[in-house]
Each structure stands twice: as structure tokens, then as C-alpha cells.
């Protein structure tokens, strides 16, 4: 989930990034259990920063893991890179 708390409180949706086990694209950030503050990943995974979508909160079955702050910062930097207008 990448939407901030203010948005999450006032909206029926949350904004999320897709996570996959396939590393074949440029716009990914690798995540492992070393990057996780709470929860657990079953396999080494990749956050796809170019796959942004919204989902209704009621459709979220559970939170699998929460990333450490420094890894969230890495994802934010990659998002910033994606949205730089040349």
C-alpha cells in the first residue's frame, strides 16, 4: 500500500503497487524477508513501481508483510524516478 494515512482514512480505497516473484522488468525493487519489519514473504519478491492501482479496502483480505522504513524510501525514490518528466 502506498497511499498515505490521510487518504486511507478518508477513502473507501487504498492505492497499492503490484508485487510479483518475477524480476524481468526495469521498474522493480527486490524485496526479501530482510526488508520486512513485520510479517513474512513466502518467496523473494519484486515491487513493480510502474503497476499502480486502487483497490477497495474491503477487498483486502490480509496484510502479508510491512516493509522497513528504508525499503519504503527506496520504493519512493524509484517512484520519483518513474514520474520525472523529461
N, C-alpha and C positions, 0 to 999 in steps of 0.2 A: 504494500500500500504506500503510495507516495503523496497522497493528499494530506494536507495539514490538519491539525486537530480542529481548528475553527471551521474548516469546510466539512469535516466529518460530523461535527455536532449539528450543523445547520442543513445538511443534505441527507436525502434518502440513499444516496450513492456514495461510493468511495472510488478514488482513482488508483489504479494498480498498474504494475508492469508485469508482463508475461515472464514466467520462469520456465526454462527448459533444461534438459540434460544434454542437448546437442550444441556444441560450441562453434558451429560453422559460419558465424556471421561476425562482421566487424563491430557492430554496436552491442556488444555483450560485456558483462562484468562477471567474472568467475566467482562463485561463492562455494565455500566448503563449511564444514562444521566449526572450523577455527574462526570463521567470520560471524558466527551465530552467538548472540547473547543469551537467548533462551529458546528452547525447542531443539529440534534435530532434523537435519536433512537426511533422507534415505540414500541419496547419491549426490556426487559432485554436480553442481548445477550452474546455470548461467542466467543472469537477469538480462532480458532483452530491452534495452532502454529505448529502442525505436518501436516497441509494441506497447503502446499506452492505450488503456481503455477504462471505461467506468463499469461498475457492477453495483447492483442494488445490495445494500448491506445485508438484507435478509437472505440473499443468495450465498453469502459467505458461510460455509459450513464450520470452518475452524481456522485458527491461526496456527500454521505449522511451525514457524520459527520467526524470531525477531533478530534482525541484523545488528551488529555492534555499530556504535556511532561512526567510527572511522570508515566502515564499509559503506554506510549510508552516504557519507560525504563523498566517497569515491563514485557512487552511483550518481549523485547530484552533479559532480564535475563532468561526468560523461553526458548527462542530460544537457548541461550547459554547452558542451561541445557540439552536441547534436543540433541545438537551436541557434547557434551563432549564424547570423545572416551575413553572407559574403558580399 
